[in-house]
Amino acid sequence: MSRFRTFDNDDEGGGLDISPLIDCVFILLIFFIVTTVFVEETGVEVDRPQAASASMLEKNSILIALTSDGEVVYGGRDIGVAGVRPLVKRMIQKENLPVIVQADQQCEAGLFVRVIDEAKMAGATKVSVATRAL
């Protein structure tokens, strides 16, 4: 009798089953994708003014950008001042989200005030201005 065992290529008894490991990795991947908070950007780059009293705000918010050309932008498209109220009203029906206005330094003050008024008339309780920290 031989002291050594020989394995044939047809024998599948010596393999390592890694399918449970792959299942666990996929479950973890799905978990991390579902729990990730996606930050929504306005779609345009604005030159925000600096402020000494700047503070961090919530990640879940309605971001509206005002460009130096007078455009009111949400989600990469120009919605105009008239589009602010329906947008904010629709968004706060689900959850009471704060509105953050990212205004360019060269933006007209009148346009800035009108956008804030439209957001408040839509029912927003918190309207903030985005600035750069010093």
C-alpha positions as CSV (number, residue, x, y, z in Angstrom):
1,M,0.0,0.0,0.0
2,S,1.3,3.4,-0.9
3,R,1.8,6.1,1.7
4,F,0.9,8.9,-0.7
5,R,-2.5,9.5,-2.1
6,T,-2.9,10.5,-5.7
7,F,-5.7,12.7,-7.0
8,D,-7.2,12.4,-10.4
9,N,-8.1,15.6,-12.3
10,D,-11.7,14.4,-12.3
11,D,-11.9,14.3,-8.5
12,E,-13.6,17.5,-7.2
13,G,-13.2,16.7,-3.5
14,G,-10.2,18.9,-2.9
15,G,-11.5,22.3,-4.2
16,L,-12.2,25.4,-2.1
17,D,-15.8,26.8,-2.4
18,I,-15.6,30.6,-2.4
19,S,-19.2,31.3,-3.4
20,P,-20.3,32.2,0.2
21,L,-17.4,34.7,0.3
22,I,-18.5,36.3,-3.0
23,D,-22.1,36.4,-1.7
24,C,-20.9,38.3,1.4
25,V,-18.9,40.8,-0.6
26,F,-21.9,41.5,-2.9
27,I,-24.2,42.0,0.1
28,L,-21.7,44.4,1.7
29,L,-21.4,46.3,-1.6
30,I,-25.2,46.6,-1.9
31,F,-25.4,47.8,1.8
32,F,-22.8,50.5,1.2
33,I,-24.4,51.7,-2.0
34,V,-27.8,52.0,-0.4
35,T,-26.6,53.8,2.7
36,T,-24.4,56.3,0.9
37,V,-25.7,59.9,1.0
38,F,-25.4,61.5,-2.4
39,V,-24.7,65.3,-2.2
40,E,-26.6,67.1,-4.9
41,E,-24.7,69.9,-6.6
42,T,-26.1,72.9,-8.4
43,G,-24.3,72.2,-11.7
44,V,-22.5,75.5,-12.1
45,E,-19.5,77.0,-10.4
46,V,-20.1,80.2,-8.6
47,D,-17.5,82.5,-6.9
48,R,-18.9,82.6,-3.4
49,P,-18.0,85.5,-1.1
50,Q,-15.9,84.9,2.1
51,A,-17.4,85.2,5.5
52,A,-15.9,85.1,9.0
53,S,-19.0,83.6,10.5
54,A,-19.3,80.7,8.0
55,S,-20.4,77.3,9.4
56,M,-21.1,73.9,8.0
57,L,-24.8,73.1,7.1
58,E,-26.7,69.9,6.5
59,K,-25.8,67.6,3.6
60,N,-29.5,67.1,2.7
61,S,-30.6,70.5,1.4
62,I,-32.0,72.3,-1.7
63,L,-29.0,74.0,-3.4
64,I,-29.9,76.9,-5.7
65,A,-27.1,78.8,-7.5
66,L,-27.2,82.4,-8.7
67,T,-24.6,83.1,-11.4
68,S,-23.0,86.5,-12.3
69,D,-25.1,86.4,-15.5
70,G,-28.3,86.5,-13.5
71,E,-29.2,82.8,-14.0
72,V,-31.0,80.8,-11.3
73,V,-29.7,77.3,-11.5
74,Y,-30.8,74.0,-9.9
75,G,-29.5,70.6,-10.9
76,G,-27.5,72.0,-13.8
77,R,-30.4,73.8,-15.5
78,D,-31.6,77.4,-15.5
79,I,-35.0,77.5,-13.7
80,G,-35.3,81.2,-13.4
81,V,-36.8,83.1,-10.4
82,A,-40.3,81.8,-11.3
83,G,-39.1,78.2,-11.0
84,V,-37.9,78.6,-7.4
85,R,-41.2,78.5,-5.6
86,P,-42.6,75.4,-7.3
87,L,-39.3,73.6,-6.9
88,V,-39.0,74.4,-3.2
89,K,-42.7,73.6,-2.6
90,R,-42.3,70.2,-4.3
91,M,-39.1,69.3,-2.4
92,I,-40.3,70.3,1.1
93,Q,-43.5,68.2,0.8
94,K,-41.4,65.0,1.3
95,E,-39.1,66.4,4.0
96,N,-38.5,69.8,5.6
97,L,-35.2,70.5,3.9
98,P,-33.2,73.8,4.3
99,V,-32.6,75.9,1.2
100,I,-29.1,77.0,0.5
101,V,-28.5,79.8,-2.0
102,Q,-25.1,79.9,-3.6
103,A,-24.8,83.4,-5.0
104,D,-21.9,84.6,-7.0
105,Q,-20.1,87.7,-5.8
106,Q,-21.1,89.6,-8.9
107,C,-24.8,88.6,-8.6
108,E,-27.3,91.4,-8.4
109,A,-28.7,92.0,-4.9
110,G,-32.2,92.4,-6.2
111,L,-32.1,88.9,-7.8
112,F,-30.7,87.4,-4.6
113,V,-33.5,88.9,-2.5
114,R,-36.2,87.7,-4.9
115,V,-34.9,84.1,-4.8
116,I,-34.9,84.1,-1.0
117,D,-38.4,85.6,-1.0
118,E,-39.6,82.9,-3.4
119,A,-38.1,80.1,-1.3
120,K,-39.8,81.5,1.9
121,M,-43.1,82.0,0.1
122,A,-42.9,78.3,-0.9
123,G,-42.8,77.4,2.8
124,A,-39.1,77.0,3.5
125,T,-38.4,77.6,7.1
126,K,-34.6,77.7,6.8
127,V,-32.9,79.7,4.0
128,S,-29.2,80.1,4.2
129,V,-26.4,81.7,2.1
130,A,-23.4,79.6,1.0
131,T,-20.0,81.4,1.6
132,R,-16.4,80.4,1.7
133,A,-14.7,80.3,5.1
134,L,-11.8,82.6,5.7
